[in-house]
Amino acid sequence: MTLNKQNNNTGPIAHQSLSVQLALTGHSFLITHTHTKEVLFFCETIFEQATTPEELLTHLNQKINDTPELKNNFDDVVLIHCNDMATNVPKSLFDPQKAAEYLKFNSKILATDFIAFDTVHTQDIITVYTPYINVNNFFFDTYGSFSYYHATTKLLETILNSPSDINSPKVHVHVFKDSFTCIVSKNSKLQLCNTYSYKTPEDFIYYILFCYEQLGLKPETDTVTLSGAITKDDSLFALLFTYIRHINFEPNNKGVDIKDTPKHEQFIISNI
């Protein structure tokens, strides 16, 4: 979805694009050259514990005020919302007048919540979600026109459109600080897309093995590809490798190259 307004910033226009990924557990800012895709600036902040949408806005406001690079005019501004208040609906079944009806079955929403939706065009899938509307309003006032999406939309667009073995299921797990999204596809068709909260490595492996069981996947042979906040040295990976023998890290070949950052860790923001 795109919000349009004249940009009120006074900084120079220098063919720069700004991408922002945000969650209640932290945020990332990425500035790239609009044409060459060269990374000009990147910063990431991870909170010790999850905040509220109001506290998140305070953090974002302070970050932009304290960072000269974020005060320029930008050719494009893209905001990615990362939360578990989302669901996917086949386009053929979607009615925009009833968007909240799809979301209420697996998310706790209020009557006053703003409901948005994105289209995964190549798959005819609609992502219905609740954005942080206070943050949207802030970005509108700060940068003028910008586009915003749910993280699930960008994951699906990138994962489902990447090459895969036509005869094998494709399991992708993107890890956030306190949740992860599991996407399973076969023959480039979506089989599963769900986000699970976790507190311990045991929670993490339980939900992944549950997905394997429900879809008839085989931990001994079916590979899982990882991206996001996970490395070979942490406890999540160690327990995952105990049960699933074939694990890859997303190579992110099409994404921009953020210096000193493993390609798989910033998979969403680098593929916008």
MOBELNOR-V421938 format. One line per field, one symbol per residue. ss: DSSP state (2 for helix, 1 for strand, 0 for the rest). psi: psi as a letter, one per 30 degrees, with the letter a starting at -180 (. if undefined). A space follows every 10 residues. Layout:
ss: ???
psi: ???
This chain:
ss: 0110000000 0010011111 1110011111 1110000011 1111110000 0022222222 2222220222 2010011111 1000011111 2220022222 2220000000 0000011111 2220111110 0022222222 2220011111 2222222222 0000000001 1111100011 1111110011 1111111000 2222222222 2222000000 0001111100 0000222222 2220001110 0000000000 0000000022 20
psi: kkkkkkkflf lljhhkkkkk kklffalkkk klkeefgkkf kkkkkklelk aleeeeeeee eeeeefjefg glkkekkkkk kjlgillkkk effkjffgef eefffgkjll ffkkklklkj effhkkjklj ljfeeeeeee eefbklkklk eeeeeeeeef glkljffklj kkjkkaegll kkkklkhgkk ekjlkkklfl eeeeeeeeee eeefggljff fjkkkklbik lfflfeeeee fefkfjklkk fhfflljjkg kkefeheeff g.
